[in-house]
Amino acid sequence: MPEATIYSASWLVSPHAAPLAGGAILVCDGVIIATGTLKDLSRDHAAASLVDYPGCTILPGFVNAHTHLELSHFSAWRLRTHVDYNPRSFVDWIIQLIKIKRGLKAEDYEASVREGMRMCLEAGTTAIGEIVGNPSLASLYRTSLLSGRLFVELLGHDPSSFRALLDQVLETSFVALQEHFAAGLSPHAPYTIGDENLLRIQETAFSRNLPLSIHVSESPAETDFIFDSSGPLAELLYPFVNWERYLMPPRRCSSTQLLDRAGLLTASTLAVHCVHVTLADAGILKERGVSVALCPRSNDCLDVGRAPVAMLKKLRIPLSLGTDSLASNDSLSMWDEMRFALDTFPQELSLQDVFQMATTAAAAALGISSKCGSLEPGKRADFQVVGDAGAVAEKVLERAISKCEIQEVYAAGQRYTGIAS
């Protein structure tokens, strides 16, 4: 029988529970068996070994609701490929990103994914909602300590090419997954997928019970394009990728309305960004049970605006946090994302809000709540140990977010050895 271990600290902090002084968790075979005070767990499980972190706080490993780890080496690629990188707008950024990616090889992406995994774990993130652009990369995640859901990206207009892409995704990508990564599909965005292909995605997702992650209303350029097929996406991006023949007549609707018409907005859909959703759009998201992943630092970097957090909260739409990629952010740290969200939305978001958005809410948005997001019996032993706990219960989470001195990270009960001691 596997050996049980008690991990204890000055404080145990988990969402939807008060900080527990002298708290501990009992772990066996990578799973949390019990939680409580060190005194109680030691009494009830005398044979268990003990790992104590005095003066520290144990928190759940974070869940990053939206990542693109294959872009983790973006800064190095930008220099190496000698692309004139000076984007002036969101569409400029997309075009420059495409130019840079055209100069890469398969091994570049593999190294970038591995670096992204390392960055996540070092920052206390143990589960991700990952967008996989190349189906062949899915196998890389089998050796990682991370868990979560892999959404394989889909985009394109030509129906025959898109059908072949979808078949490839279904035949090769998900076979490579190990048991701690679930599968999903990521229709990239309403402006990069033909209407006929949106319907094909809906049929596939429904028949195979696959959740979706979709970029929705990220920029004003998207709003203009979806409504009347105008603006920089039509004038710059479509000619750049030779999609002029696929320009649609004006739809006179929003991205949310278009996706809803295609049947892609359901309780298992994660809408990412939602910076420019209207009240009517938010009403649709609420009615369909859609969750929203906010990426405030990415939105700030790309200068696309700020999500209407107050409106989304008022409608009780489930909100989570994601870092997006290092092509539009300067770290993959959920600690950094929480801090920025608090600074950006001081009236709308509290410490508890952002903590839940990086843990239980993100796990729920990815459909993996039964496995991670909180320190509860039956869940994976994903947790992080943060120093400088302090002595006042009401200040423990505040000190953790402001200080963020990560001492250790554990995923499925395994200590990540990349943290400097």
N, C-alpha and C positions, 0 to 999 in steps of 0.2 A: 504494500500500500504506500502511495506517495507520502513524503514527509510534509507535515503541516508547519507553517511558519506564521508567527504573529509579528506584524509590523506596527510599531507604536510611535507616537509623537506627542508633543505638548497639546496639539489640537488636531481634530479630525473634522474636515469640512466637506460637506456634500450638499448638492442642491436640495431645496425643500426640507432642510433640517437645520436646526440650530447648531452652531459650532460645539463640538464635544471636547471638553477639557480632558486630557489624559486618554484620548481616544486611540483605538487600534482596530486593525482588520486581521482576520484569520484567513490565510490563503493556502489552498492545497490544489496541486495539479493545475495551476494557472487560473483558478476560479476563487472568488471571494466566498468563503463559507459562513463567516459571521462578522459582525461589527459590534463594537461596544467599548467600554473602558478597558484599559490594559489589565486592571485588577480583575474584572469579571472574566475576560477571555483567558487569562493565565490560570484562574481557578478552574474554569470549565474544560480547559485543554492543556493540562499540565505537561503533556508529552511534547507539545509544540515547541520549536525553537523560537528565539526572540531576536528581532532586529529593531533596535530602538533609535529614534532620532530626537533626542532632547532639544528643546528650543526651536523645534520645527513644526510645520503644518503639513499634514497629508491631505491632498486634494485629488479628485478624479483626474485622469488624463483628459486633455481637451479633445473635443471633436470639431474638426475644421470642416464646415459644411460645403466649402467650394474651393477646390485647388486645381492647379494645372502643373503638376510637379515636373513634367517634361520640359518646362520652360525655366527651370531653376538656374541654368547656365546662361540665361539670356544676356546678361551684361557682358560676359566674355565673348559670346557669339557676335554681339554687336560690334565689338572692337576687331575681332578676327576677320569677319566677313567684309569689313571696310564699306559697309552700307552707310550712305550719308544719312545719319539718324538725327533728325531734328523735326519731329512731328509737331505740327501746329494745331492739330485737331484730332478728334477720335478717329476719323477715317484715315487721316495721315498715318496715325499710329498703326492701324490695321495693315495698311499698305506696306509700311516699313517692316512690320513684323513678318509679313509674307515674303518680302525680299530677303530678310535675314534667314528665314527657314529654308529658302530655296538653296542656300549654300551649305546645308548641313547633311550629314550622313547618319545612318542608323546608329552607329556607335556614339555619336554626339548625344542623341536623345537618351540612350541607355545610361550614359554617365550622368546626364542631367537629372534623370529620375532618381537614381541612387543618391545623388547629392540632396535632392529635395526630401527624400525619406530621412536622411540624416538630420537635416535642418528641422524637420517636424519633431522628431524624437528629442533632439536637444532642447527644443523649446517647450517640451511637455505635452505635445500633441501625440495621441496614441491611436486616433481614428480619423479617417478622412473621407470626404465625398469627392472623389478624384475624377477628373475628366481625362479620358485617355484618347488622344488624337490618333494614334496609330495602333490598330488592334494587336500587332505583334508585340507591343510593349507590355501587354497584360501579364505575361508570364513573369516579369521582373518582380512583381509584388508578392510572389509566392515565398520568397526568402526574407521578406521584411517582417519586423515585429509589429508593424502597423496593422490595423484592421479597418473595416469600413465598407464602402460600396464604390465600385468602379463603374462609372457611366461612360460607355464608349461613344465617342463623338460622331455625329452624322451631319453631313452637309452636302449640298449639291442640287442641281436643277435637272440635269438630263435623267429622265426616268429609267432608262436601261442601265446607265452607270450607277445610279443610286441603288437600284435593285441588286446589282452585283456587290456593292459595298455592304448593304444590309445583310446579304447572304454570307459574306465573308465574316462580318462581325458575329453573326449568330453561330457560325460553324467553327470559328477558331478562337475568338476572344474568350468566351466564357468557359471553355474547356480548360483554359490555363489557370483559372482561379482556384485558390485554395479555400478551405472551409471558412476562414475568418474574413473573406471578402465576398460580399454579395454582388450581384450583377444589376446593371441598369443601362439605360440608353440616354444619350444627351443630344437631342436635336439642337444644333448650335444656337441658332437664333432665327426669328421669322424672316429676316432679310437674306439669309444664306441657304434657304431651303424652298424648293418649289412647292406650290400648294398641293399638287398631286402626291408629292413625296411626304408631306405632312400627314395625309390620310393613310399612306402606307405605314408610316411609323405608328400611327394610332392602332391600326389593325394588328401590327406585330406586338406592340406593348400590351394590348389587351389580351391577345391569345396566349402570350407567354408570361403574363403577370409580371412585367418588367416596369419598375418605376422610372420616371423621367426627371432629368435636370435640364432646364432651358434658360438661356440668357433672355431676359424680357425687359424691354423698355430701358435699356442701359443709357442711351444717349438721345439728344434731340434729333440727330441725324436719322436714327431709327424711326422716331415718331413721324418725321416728314416722309420718309421713304414708304412706310407701310400705309400712310394715309393717302398720299397721292403720287407715289413713285417719283418723287423729286428729291432734290438735295444732293449732298456730296456722295452718298452711297450710290445713287444713280449716275451721277456725273463723273465720279472718280473711281470708286471701287469696281463697279460692274465693267467698265471698259478695261480696267487693269487686269481683270481675271477673265476677260472675254465672255462676259455674261450678258452683253447688251440684248441679245435675242430673247433673253428670259425676263426682260422687264415687263411687269404686269400693268394692266390699266389701273388707274386709281381705285383703291379698294374702299376708301372713305371709312376706315375703321382704325382701331388701335391694334397694337401687337396682341394685347390680351384678348380682344374680341376675335382676331384672326385665329389665334390658337384655340379659343373656345369653340369656334365654328368647326375646327378640325377634330374636336374631341380630345385634345391633348391636355386639358386642364382637369385634373381629378385629385382625389385625396392622396394619391401617390406621386404627385408632381411637385417638384421643387423649382420655384421661379427665382432666378438669380438676378440680383441688382434691383430691378423695379424702381429705378430712380424717377422715371417719368410716367408712372401709372396715375391715372385720374381717379376721382372718387367712384365713377362708374366702373372703371377697371377693378378697383379694389373690391367693389361689391361683387363682381364676378368671381374674383379669387376667393373671397369669403364663402360665397355660395357653393363653390366647387370643392372647398376644403383644401385649397392649395397652401403650401408653406412657402415662405419667402426667406432666402438667404441674402443678407446684406453684406456688402463688401465696401465699407466706407473709405478705407485708405485707397483702394483701387480707383474708386470714383473720384476721389480728390486728385490723385495722380494724373488721371486722364481728363480732368476738368469737365466732367459731364454733369455735375450737379450733385445734390444730396437727396436721398430717398425720403419720401414723406412719412417719416417714422411715426409722428403723432397720429396721423390718419390711420396707418396700418395697425397701430396699437389700439386705437379707439374701436376699430372693427374686430379686434381680437384675432387678427390673422397671426398664426404662429411665426415668430421671427427667430432666425439663427444668424450666426456670424461665419464668414469665410474670409480667407486672405486673398483669394484669386491667385494670380501667378506673380513671379518675380519679373515678369515683363511689365507689370503695372503696380508693383509694390516693392518695398525695400526690405521686407522680411516675411517669413512664413510663420511668425510668432503670433499665436492667439492672444498672448499677453499684450503685445503691441496693439493688436486689433481692438481688444477690450478698452485699453486706455484711450485710443483714438476715438472710439465710439462714445465714450463718456465725455470727452472734451468737445466732440462735435454736436452731441445731442444731450446737453446737460439737463435740460428740462424734461426730456422725454424718457431717458434711460437712467436707471439706478444701478448700483453695484450688483445687486441681486439679478437685475435684468440681464446685464451683459454676461454674468457668470453662468446663468441658465442658458443664454444664447450660445455659449461656447461648450456646453455640456449636454444637459438633458434635451433642450430644444433642438440642438443640432442632431443629436442621435435620433430623435423622433422624426425630424425632417428627412433623414436618410433611411428611415425604417429599420433602425438597428438598436432600438431602445432596450430590447431584451438582453443585449450583450454589453452595452457600455453607456457612459454618460453620467453615472453616479456610482457611489460606493455602497452597493447593496449585495446581499447574499444571492448567489446564482449568476452574477455578472463576471465578465473577465476581470482579472486583477490588473486593471489599468489604472495606475496612479502615479502621482508626482509628489516629491518631498521638497518643500520650500522653506528656506531658513528665515530667521528673525520673526518668530511667531507673535511675540508680544504677550501681554497678560490679560487683556480685556476682550471678552468674547465678541462684543459689538464691533471691535476694530480688526479682528483677525483677517477677514476677507479684504478689507481696505488696505491693510499692511501688505498682504500677499500681492495684491495687484500693483501697489505702488513700488514695492521692493523687488519682487520677482527674483529672488536668489535661489535658483533651482539647484538642489543638491543631488537628487536622484530621480530617475524616471524608470518605471516598471511597466512592461506591456505583457499581458497574459502571465504575470508573475515572474517574468524574466527581467533582470536588471539590465538596462541599457548601459553599456560600458563606455559610450562616447562622452558622457558628462565628465568634465575635469573635476578631480577630487581636491 
